[in-house]
């Protein structure tokens, strides 16, 4: 049996509706230019009170492994680190949120990008399904039924890039394709790099992990031996599911940031620098690329302003 090139760790909590779609988009039948025996998908259920249908998910994604956490804490950090310990691939991707559907060449492009540097730090931007970022759209009536109807309006199974037409940049990716986002929801590092980084920091105990995803991305980006690579044209699409942060009507930032300061001793600062952009510009991302250029020009002008 040939060595696994890639492991994808997905964390789920009470996502019986959302997880099957996520796994379908990570399946060999959906992902382009990658074979089933090239990779594995590891779902770690962080103590769901409403379990998902294991058999159905296995049918959707045959190269799936499932681990259920017992006595799981509110933070997903232990679940993520369990998934990292289980991973057998040379490149390991972490998706902290199992409600995020993947674009069709996410995995193949990550593997291609990994060849560009001995220690790649590979991230993606994030999109929210719906007419606006979900923190706002939920307040205006956007919900799971509305989203189900929206997804049914496009043939995303036949062409996953059609999801771009019913999605917007997430707040963490508001500046677009050309700049490093404040976090990524699909972070790929070599297995050795994950060991050096010691995975996700268990000091983050807030529900949902607080700022642990931002912290991990920032620490990886700050590694002077690494190279930040953003996957151009590939992304994750967030489904609405009542998440602790993404779908909250009231911002949890003050609470989460207080925890971050207690742990790190300083305010959170988003990563900066010039990422290597790698991927394909296909027709589906042209509207978001135009937005990215406009926002890039605005950021440049703001930096030059006295």
GULUMLO-624671 format. One line per 4 residues: number of its first residue (from 0); for each residue x, y, z of N, C-alpha, C. Coordinates in pm, whole numbers. Example, Ala and Ser with C-alpha at 12.3 -4.5 7.8 and 13.67 -1.06 7.14 Angstrom:
<sites>
0> 1319 -569 780 1230 -450 780 1320 -330 780  1285 -225 708 1367 -106 714 1290 3 787
</sites>
This chain:
<sites>
0> 85 -119 0 0 0 0 89 124 0  61 217 -91 145 335 -102 119 429 15  220 510 54 204 602 166 95 706 137  24 745 242 -77 850 227 -9 984 207
4> -54 1057 109 2 1189 84 -61 1296 173  -187 1273 214 -261 1379 281 -361 1322 381  -371 1387 496 -479 1362 591 -555 1492 612  -686 1483 622 -770 1600 649 -848 1573 777
8> -823 1655 879 -889 1642 1009 -1006 1739 1015  -1125 1687 1041 -1246 1769 1046 -1311 1752 1183  -1342 1864 1248 -1402 1860 1380 -1552 1889 1368  -1632 1805 1435 -1778 1820 1426 -1838 1821 1565
12> -1941 1903 1579 -2020 1904 1703 -2164 1939 1667  -2254 1844 1685 -2396 1864 1654 -2417 1920 1513  -2361 1850 1416 -2369 1893 1276 -2429 1785 1188  -2536 1720 1237 -2598 1611 1162 -2646 1657 1025
16> -2688 1783 1013 -2732 1838 885 -2613 1879 799  -2515 1946 858 -2407 2009 782 -2294 1914 745  -2259 1823 835 -2141 1739 813 -2151 1653 687  -2266 1590 656 -2271 1511 533 -2236 1592 408
20> -2282 1716 401 -2246 1799 285 -2095 1825 283  -2040 1857 401 -1897 1881 408 -1820 1759 361  -1857 1641 408 -1787 1520 370 -1807 1486 223  -1923 1517 171 -1944 1496 28 -1846 1579 -53
24> -1823 1704 -9 -1731 1789 -84 -1585 1751 -62  -1557 1670 39 -1420 1621 61 -1399 1482 2  -1502 1426 -57 -1497 1288 -104 -1421 1276 -236  -1368 1156 -265 -1297 1136 -392 -1385 1160 -515
28> -1515 1141 -503 -1603 1164 -617 -1625 1312 -646  -1595 1397 -548 -1618 1541 -562 -1488 1616 -585  -1383 1578 -515 -1255 1645 -529 -1188 1607 -661  -1139 1706 -732 -1077 1684 -861 -928 1651 -847
32> -879 1569 -937 -733 1548 -956 -665 1490 -833  -735 1407 -758 -677 1337 -645 -747 1203 -633  -671 1100 -603 -726 964 -592 -763 932 -449  -858 842 -433 -905 806 -300 -794 752 -212
36> -698 678 -272 -591 621 -190 -476 718 -167  -492 842 -211 -392 946 -183 -414 1009 -46  -537 998 9 -566 1074 130 -671 1006 215  -682 1054 337 -784 1010 431 -853 1132 489
40> -977 1114 531 -1052 1217 602 -1081 1163 741  -1043 1238 842 -1063 1198 982 -1163 1293 1045  -1278 1243 1082 -1376 1324 1154 -1364 1292 1303  -1346 1396 1383 -1346 1380 1527 -1472 1449 1579
44> -1563 1370 1634 -1688 1422 1690 -1658 1466 1833  -1674 1595 1858 -1638 1651 1988 -1755 1643 2087  -1808 1520 2104 -1910 1497 2205 -2049 1543 2168  -2089 1525 2044 -2221 1569 1999 -2332 1505 2081
48> -2432 1586 2117 -2551 1532 2183 -2648 1475 2081  -2637 1519 1957 -2716 1464 1846 -2616 1407 1745  -2589 1279 1750 -2485 1221 1663 -2527 1224 1516  -2427 1228 1430 -2455 1222 1287 -2466 1076 1244
52> -2513 1055 1122 -2534 922 1068 -2401 869 1015  -2333 787 1095 -2200 739 1057 -2201 662 926  -2300 573 910 -2304 489 791 -2325 574 665  -2414 673 674 -2439 760 559 -2314 839 523
56> -2246 890 624 -2124 967 599 -2016 880 537  -2007 754 581 -1909 661 524 -1941 633 378  -2069 627 343 -2106 607 203 -2067 728 119  -2086 846 175 -2052 968 102 -1902 983 81
60> -1825 940 182 -1680 960 180 -1614 829 223  -1586 739 129 -1538 604 164 -1404 601 237  -1320 703 219 -1190 704 286 -1197 779 419  -1310 766 486 -1338 836 611 -1304 749 731
64> -1242 812 833 -1223 750 964 -1294 839 1066  -1356 777 1166 -1436 852 1264 -1386 822 1404  -1369 926 1482 -1335 910 1624 -1430 997 1705  -1485 940 1812 -1578 1013 1898 -1511 1042 2031
68> -1506 1170 2068 -1449 1210 2196 -1550 1182 2307  -1505 1126 2416 -1591 1107 2533 -1557 1214 2636  -1658 1258 2710 -1639 1367 2808 -1569 1486 2745  -1614 1523 2626 -1549 1630 2551 -1574 1765 2616
72> -1471 1849 2626 -1488 1985 2678 -1550 2075 2572  -1593 2197 2610 -1652 2288 2511 -1556 2332 2402  -1427 2334 2433 -1327 2372 2333 -1295 2252 2245  -1274 2274 2114 -1240 2163 2025 -1091 2129 2020
76> -1010 2195 2102 -865 2178 2091 -823 2033 2111  -875 1967 2214 -837 1827 2238 -877 1739 2120  -993 1768 2061 -1038 1690 1946 -945 1710 1826  -902 1833 1804 -810 1861 1694 -679 1786 1715
80> -624 1796 1834 -496 1730 1861 -508 1578 1854  -626 1525 1888 -650 1382 1870 -646 1347 1722  -710 1429 1640 -707 1406 1496 -567 1414 1439  -489 1510 1487 -350 1522 1441 -270 1398 1479
84> -296 1345 1597 -224 1224 1640 -262 1103 1554  -384 1101 1503 -431 990 1420 -383 1000 1276  -348 1121 1232 -320 1146 1091 -197 1067 1043  -210 1008 924 -102 929 867 -39 993 745
88> -99 1101 694 -48 1165 574 76 1248 599  155 1268 494 273 1355 506 233 1502 520  125 1540 453 66 1673 467 -64 1655 544  -87 1742 642 -207 1727 725 -283 1859 727
92> -410 1854 689 -495 1972 692 -592 1963 809  -620 2077 872 -715 2084 982 -829 2178 945  -951 2129 959 -1072 2210 942 -1141 2211 1078  -1126 2319 1152 -1179 2325 1287 -1331 2321 1290
96> -1394 2351 1178 -1540 2362 1171 -1593 2267 1065  -1662 2162 1108 -1714 2063 1015 -1831 2109 932  -1872 2234 947 -1984 2287 868 -1936 2356 740  -1809 2344 710 -1754 2418 595 -1733 2325 476
100> -1807 2350 369 -1795 2275 246 -1670 2319 171  -1607 2226 103 -1482 2253 34 -1505 2275 -115  -1421 2357 -176 -1426 2373 -321 -1359 2252 -387  -1385 2229 -516 -1352 2100 -577 -1203 2067 -596
104> -1115 2168 -593 -972 2135 -607 -894 2176 -482  -963 2187 -369 -895 2227 -247 -781 2132 -213  -806 2003 -215 -706 1906 -171 -593 1890 -273  -627 1881 -399 -522 1867 -501 -432 1991 -505
108> -492 2109 -490 -412 2231 -493 -323 2241 -370  -372 2196 -255 -288 2194 -135 -167 2104 -155  -187 1988 -214 -74 1897 -239 24 1957 -339  -27 2025 -440 61 2090 -537 140 2202 -469
112> 73 2279 -385 139 2390 -316 247 2340 -221  226 2222 -164 323 2168 -68 458 2138 -132  460 2125 -263 586 2097 -333 672 2223 -351  614 2338 -320 684 2465 -346 785 2502 -238
116> 779 2438 -122 867 2475 -12 882 2356 82  995 2349 151 1017 2238 243 929 2247 366  885 2367 401 797 2384 516 684 2479 478  589 2433 399 481 2521 353 379 2547 464
120> 328 2669 467 218 2706 556 102 2742 464  15 2645 440 -85 2657 334 -221 2690 395  -280 2799 350 -410 2840 400 -505 2876 287  -631 2891 324 -733 2932 229 -810 3050 288
124> -874 3123 200 -973 3220 246 -1101 3144 282  -1197 3219 338 -1323 3158 377 -1439 3240 322  -1546 3169 286 -1669 3232 239 -1784 3187 328  -1888 3271 338 -2013 3235 405 -2120 3217 298
128> -2194 3108 306 -2312 3094 221 -2416 3197 262  -2488 3249 163 -2592 3347 191 -2557 3485 137  -2646 3582 160 -2631 3715 100 -2534 3807 173  -2492 3767 294 -2406 3853 376 -2332 3764 475
132> -2233 3819 543 -2169 3740 648 -2278 3698 746  -2267 3578 797 -2380 3519 869 -2409 3586 1003  -2311 3656 1060 -2340 3732 1181 -2451 3833 1155  -2456 3886 1030 -2561 3982 994 -2681 3916 929
136> -2657 3818 842 -2769 3759 768 -2863 3682 861  -2808 3618 966 -2894 3546 1061 -2991 3641 1130  -2944 3760 1160 -3030 3860 1225 -3142 3906 1132  -3123 3885 1001 -3223 3927 902 -3303 3810 846
140> -3304 3698 919 -3391 3588 880 -3325 3472 809  -3195 3481 785 -3126 3369 720 -3116 3253 818  -3155 3133 775 -3154 3018 863 -3128 2892 781  -3135 2777 845 -3103 2652 777 -3199 2622 663
144> -3328 2651 678 -3423 2624 571 -3397 2716 451  -3372 2843 480 -3338 2936 371 -3213 2888 299  -3117 2842 376 -2992 2795 316 -3013 2668 235  -3097 2578 285 -3128 2457 209 -3187 2492 72
148> -3278 2588 72 -3339 2633 -55 -3234 2697 -145  -3145 2775 -84 -3040 2841 -162 -2948 2739 -226  -2908 2639 -150 -2821 2535 -205 -2891 2456 -314  -3021 2434 -297 -3097 2361 -399 -3110 2440 -529
152> -3085 2569 -524 -3101 2654 -642 -2980 2648 -736  -2870 2588 -690 -2752 2573 -775 -2709 2427 -775  -2657 2380 -886 -2613 2241 -895 -2470 2230 -841  -2458 2245 -707 -2324 2241 -648 -2264 2102 -651
156> -2348 1999 -656 -2294 1862 -664 -2227 1841 -800  -2289 1892 -905 -2232 1878 -1038 -2115 1971 -1062  -2118 2089 -1003 -2011 2187 -1019 -1999 2267 -890  -1906 2228 -806 -1890 2291 -676 -1852 2437 -681
160> -1795 2481 -793 -1757 2622 -804 -1879 2714 -814  -1997 2656 -836 -2119 2737 -837 -2152 2793 -699  -2092 2736 -595 -2115 2789 -460 -2066 2933 -447  -1968 2973 -527 -1921 3111 -523 -2034 3210 -555
164> -2130 3165 -636 -2237 3256 -678 -2339 3281 -568  -2335 3201 -461 -2432 3219 -351 -2359 3241 -218  -2240 3301 -225 -2160 3318 -104 -2087 3451 -107  -2041 3493 10 -1966 3618 24 -1842 3590 110
168> -1742 3681 99 -1624 3667 183 -1663 3666 330  -1604 3574 408 -1619 3578 553 -1547 3702 608  -1584 3741 730 -1521 3858 788 -1371 3845 799  -1322 3725 830 -1178 3703 844 -1105 3716 710
172> -1180 3707 600 -1121 3715 466 -1171 3837 389  -1217 3937 463 -1285 4052 401 -1197 4127 303  -1065 4121 320 -975 4195 230 -949 4121 100  -1000 4001 85 -995 3934 -43 -875 3843 -64
176> -862 3799 -188 -767 3695 -226 -621 3735 -213  -589 3862 -209 -451 3906 -226 -378 3933 -96  -443 3915 18 -379 3941 147 -400 3823 241  -314 3813 342 -325 3705 439 -448 3729 526
180> -538 3633 536 -657 3650 620 -621 3639 768  -713 3679 855 -686 3669 998 -693 3525 1046  -761 3440 974 -760 3297 1006 -791 3218 880  -761 3092 885 -798 3002 777 -873 2885 835
184> -970 2835 763 -1047 2720 810 -1008 2592 737  -896 2599 668 -833 2479 612 -684 2506 612  -618 2466 718 -475 2491 737 -398 2363 712  -303 2366 617 -225 2249 581 -78 2272 616
188> -23 2181 697 119 2181 732 170 2038 716  301 2026 703 356 1891 707 334 1831 845  332 1699 853 313 1634 983 424 1673 1081  545 1686 1030 657 1728 1115 638 1869 1167
192> 585 1956 1084 563 2095 1125 456 2103 1234  352 2021 1222 250 2018 1327 311 1975 1460  405 1879 1455 471 1835 1578 553 1949 1639  626 2020 1555 707 2132 1602 620 2240 1663
196> 505 2263 1602 412 2366 1650 336 2320 1774  344 2190 1806 270 2128 1917 120 2138 1898  76 2134 1773 -67 2135 1745 -135 2262 1792  -261 2247 1832 -339 2359 1885 -315 2368 2036
200> -308 2490 2088 -271 2512 2227 -387 2480 2321  -372 2381 2411 -481 2343 2501 -514 2449 2605  -436 2557 2611 -470 2665 2705 -599 2736 2664  -638 2723 2538 -761 2786 2490 -879 2694 2525
204> -954 2733 2627 -1062 2648 2678 -1201 2708 2654  -1209 2826 2595 -1339 2889 2571 -1423 2803 2477  -1557 2809 2488 -1642 2734 2396 -1608 2766 2251  -1598 2661 2169 -1561 2680 2030 -1413 2703 2009
208> -1337 2714 2119 -1193 2735 2107 -1150 2879 2114  -1249 2971 2125 -1211 3112 2131 -1131 3154 2008  -1013 3209 2031 -928 3255 1921 -820 3153 1887  -839 3027 1926 -732 2929 1903 -703 2908 1755
212> -804 2918 1669 -778 2901 1527 -696 3017 1472  -727 3138 1517 -648 3254 1477 -506 3244 1532  -495 3198 1657 -365 3184 1720 -278 3083 1646  -335 2969 1609 -257 2866 1541 -209 2914 1405
216> -297 2978 1332 -262 3033 1200 -153 3138 1215  -166 3228 1314 -66 3332 1334 69 3272 1371  69 3171 1457 195 3108 1496 261 3039 1377  180 2973 1295 236 2907 1176 292 3011 1078
220> 218 3120 1058 263 3224 965 392 3292 1014  411 3296 1146 527 3365 1203 653 3280 1201  642 3153 1165 758 3065 1163 857 3112 1055  977 3155 1092 1070 3207 993 1121 3102 895
224> 1105 2974 929 1148 2868 839 1039 2827 741  920 2884 755 809 2846 670 785 2945 557  691 2910 471 650 2998 361 500 2995 353  437 3113 370 292 3123 366 245 3117 221
228> 157 3021 194 102 3001 60 -49 3003 70  -113 3093 -1 -259 3099 -6 -309 3031 -133  -411 2948 -119 -465 2875 -233 -563 2963 -309  -519 3013 -419 -600 3102 -502 -709 3021 -573
232> -833 3063 -554 -945 2999 -622 -1003 2880 -549  -945 2841 -437 -999 2730 -357 -1034 2784 -218  -1142 2731 -159 -1191 2791 -36 -1278 2692 41  -1333 2739 152 -1438 2667 225 -1560 2758 234
236> -1679 2696 232 -1806 2768 237 -1879 2731 365  -1905 2827 450 -1964 2800 581 -2115 2788 573  -2167 2676 626 -2310 2656 639 -2357 2709 775  -2475 2766 777 -2529 2819 902 -2569 2702 991
240> -2529 2709 1118 -2560 2597 1208 -2569 2639 1354  -2578 2768 1380 -2586 2814 1518 -2453 2807 1589  -2343 2827 1516 -2210 2820 1573 -2187 2924 1681  -2096 2893 1773 -2073 2977 1891 -2024 3116 1853
244> -1952 3128 1742 -1899 3259 1701 -1958 3304 1569  -1949 3217 1467 -1988 3257 1332 -2134 3297 1321  -2221 3228 1393 -2365 3254 1382 -2424 3322 1504  -2339 3374 1592 -2388 3443 1712 -2441 3580 1677
248> -2552 3617 1740 -2608 3750 1716 -2531 3857 1793  -2464 3817 1899 -2383 3911 1978 -2238 3866 1973  -2147 3958 1943 -2007 3924 1925 -1947 3865 2052  -1873 3755 2034 -1800 3693 2144 -1655 3742 2149
252> -1622 3839 2064 -1482 3882 2054 -1425 3929 2188  -1494 4013 2266 -1433 4058 2393 -1395 3942 2485  -1485 3845 2497 -1459 3729 2582 -1340 3649 2528  -1342 3624 2399 -1235 3544 2338 -1102 3618 2344
256> -1105 3748 2320 -980 3825 2320 -921 3832 2460  -1007 3842 2561 -956 3842 2699 -880 3713 2728  -934 3600 2683 -863 3474 2702 -730 3475 2628  -731 3526 2506 -607 3532 2428 -500 3613 2501
260> -539 3728 2555 -443 3813 2626 -389 3742 2749  -474 3669 2820 -428 3595 2937 -325 3489 2899  -343 3429 2783 -253 3322 2740 -125 3376 2680  -136 3474 2591 -21 3524 2516 44 3649 2577
264> -28 3716 2666 30 3834 2730 32 3957 2643  -40 3955 2533 -44 4069 2441 -172 4063 2361  -209 4174 2300 -327 4175 2213 -304 4089 2090  -413 4038 2037 -403 3963 1911 -371 4059 1797
268> -280 4018 1711 -245 4092 1590 -250 3996 1472  -325 4031 1370 -340 3941 1256 -208 3931 1180  -183 3819 1114 -58 3802 1038 -46 3903 925  75 3940 896 103 4030 784 213 3968 698
272> 237 4030 586 342 3981 497 289 3963 357  376 3913 272 342 3892 131 332 3742 104  210 3689 99 194 3546 76 225 3509 -68  261 3386 -88 270 3331 -222 131 3283 -260
276> 80 3334 -371 -52 3293 -419 -35 3181 -519  -107 3072 -497 -92 2955 -583 -228 2895 -612  -255 2874 -740 -383 2814 -776 -426 2855 -915  -556 2856 -936 -612 2884 -1068 -719 2992 -1057
280> -719 3082 -1151 -826 3182 -1157 -928 3134 -1259  -1037 3080 -1209 -1141 3034 -1300 -1258 3133 -1296  -1348 3115 -1387 -1454 3212 -1407 -1535 3240 -1280  -1554 3139 -1198 -1640 3153 -1081 -1588 3254 -980
284> -1455 3275 -977 -1402 3367 -875 -1377 3508 -928  -1409 3533 -1054 -1381 3665 -1110 -1450 3779 -1034  -1579 3766 -996 -1640 3875 -917 -1567 3899 -785  -1531 3792 -714 -1460 3810 -587 -1317 3859 -609
288> -1258 3827 -723 -1125 3879 -754 -1130 4029 -777  -1235 4076 -845 -1250 4220 -865 -1263 4293 -732  -1344 4235 -641 -1358 4293 -507 -1223 4295 -437  -1144 4190 -454 -1014 4180 -389 -920 4290 -437
292> -919 4315 -566 -832 4420 -621 -874 4556 -568  -1005 4581 -565 -1053 4709 -514 -1015 4729 -368  -1030 4624 -287 -996 4635 -145 -846 4646 -125  -770 4580 -211 -625 4594 -204 -581 4735 -232
296> -642 4799 -330 -611 4939 -361 -649 5030 -245  -763 5001 -182 -806 5081 -68 -709 5068 49  -662 4945 73 -566 4924 181 -435 4994 152  -393 4987 27 -269 5056 -12 -280 5206 6
300> -394 5262 -33 -414 5406 -19 -417 5446 128  -480 5362 212 -486 5393 355 -349 5393 419  -260 5303 374 -126 5298 430 -44 5421 392  -72 5477 273 3 5594 227 -49 5724 286
304> -174 5721 337 -235 5844 388 -156 5892 512  -136 6026 524 -60 6080 638 -137 6063 768
</sites>
